[in-house]
Amino acid sequence: MASNGDNTPPVAQEKVNTDIVSLTRFLTEEQTKHPEATGDFTLLCHALQFSFKSIAYYIRRATLINLTGLAGSSNTTGDDQKKLDVIGNDLFIAAMRGSGKCRILVSEEEEEAIVFDESPFARYAVVCDPIDGSSNLDAGVSVGTIFGIFKLPDELLGPNKKVEAKDILRPGTELVAAGFTMYGASAQLVITMRGGSVNGFTMDNSLGEFILTHPNMRLPAKRSIYSVNEGNSMYWDHWVNEYFKDLKFPATGKPYSARYIGSMVADAYRTLLYGGVFAYPADSKAPKGKLRILYECAPMAMVFENAGGQALNSKMERLLELVPEDIHDKSGVFLGSNDEVEKIKGFYKKYAK
């Protein structure tokens, strides 16, 4: 680059990427691949996107405007609700109602499913955990939103049709889309469609848009990292203890590295990026497990499978095939790289009674 003649060093030219793929553009381009698409799904995703942006905004401002204290009530699974839990839930409900494309919504914060009778022809059901890991908010640890989308059968559409919670007690194999947003140093959105790839977006606050930064995410086949709450190990089944003991004291090679944040979205996102395994096994204290099948396990399982990994429960059954008995039904969870989950299956086969 030529100098300007007065011996001052030249000014470097900033390279500007003018071909930015925003989430809005991505969804529009995906829609054009399906000539039969009505646009309803895209509009629903835009409403979801708005709720993610709003939650990200409030989390950034939380400590400044005193939003992190307990709200004084507990949610359906016994967790003390934070003010941000309530705000996140309200934002989700308002966005889904306003979209006109959501017929029924299940939220971790609501004991019952919410049915939008004002949208009788809406064909989608949304399940979500609005702010997962909220007990970590006061410590500034990353929290997130997990979501899944089901398509309702035609026989449930119309003003004279009744839609109930039992209508979405379906296996995760019927999800049409799923994903999560992690609110950390930046907001990261991961989304996948049934049978499609997994794509990651990062919130650009200056543009106010989620930008595609991690296209076609794929899990490494193996990685020596495990993520689990070992404080529960005294309650684990024998086979689970044997498995993690082997990771820490292998007969050959180096021990695995432990990484545990205590926020499912953050732990799962790290596992998705780097590989390894994330586990929350069922145990004697929580025989059915701790994580909810409909709006935590199934959406995460869809993401991990579409990225080349595996997702199983504590009986080594495929998470996506579980049918929840009620909207807040729970399960044990093992998510991770293909080879690492195969190793877990081996220990279950060897030691489980």
Sequence and secondary structure as in RCSB ss.txt:
>XXXX:A:sequence
MASNGDNTPPVAQEKVNTDIVSLTRFLTEEQTKHPEATGDFTLLCHALQFSFKSIAYYIRRATLINLTGLAGSSN
TTGDDQKKLDVIGNDLFIAAMRGSGKCRILVSEEEEEAIVFDESPFARYAVVCDPIDGSSNLDAGVSVGTIFGIF
KLPDELLGPNKKVEAKDILRPGTELVAAGFTMYGASAQLVITMRGGSVNGFTMDNSLGEFILTHPNMRLPAKRSI
YSVNEGNSMYWDHWVNEYFKDLKFPATGKPYSARYIGSMVADAYRTLLYGGVFAYPADSKAPKGKLRILYECAPM
AMVFENAGGQALNSKMERLLELVPEDIHDKSGVFLGSNDEVEKIKGFYKKYAK
>XXXX:A:secstr
    SSS              BHHHHHHHHHHT TT  SHHHHHHHHHHHHHHHHHHHHHHTTTTT  SEEEEE 
TTS EEEHHHHHHHHHHHHHHHHHS EEEEEETT SS EE TT TT  EEEEEEEEETGGGGGGT  EEEEEEEE
E  GGG STT    GGGG   GGGEEEEEEEEESSSEEEEEEETTS EEEEEEETTTTEEEEEE S    S  SE
EE  GGGGGGS HHHHHHHHHHHS SSS   EE   S HHHHHHHHHHH SEEEE   SSSTT SEEIIIIIHHH
HHHHHHTT EEE TTS BGGG   SSTT EE EEEE HHHHHHHHHHHHHH  
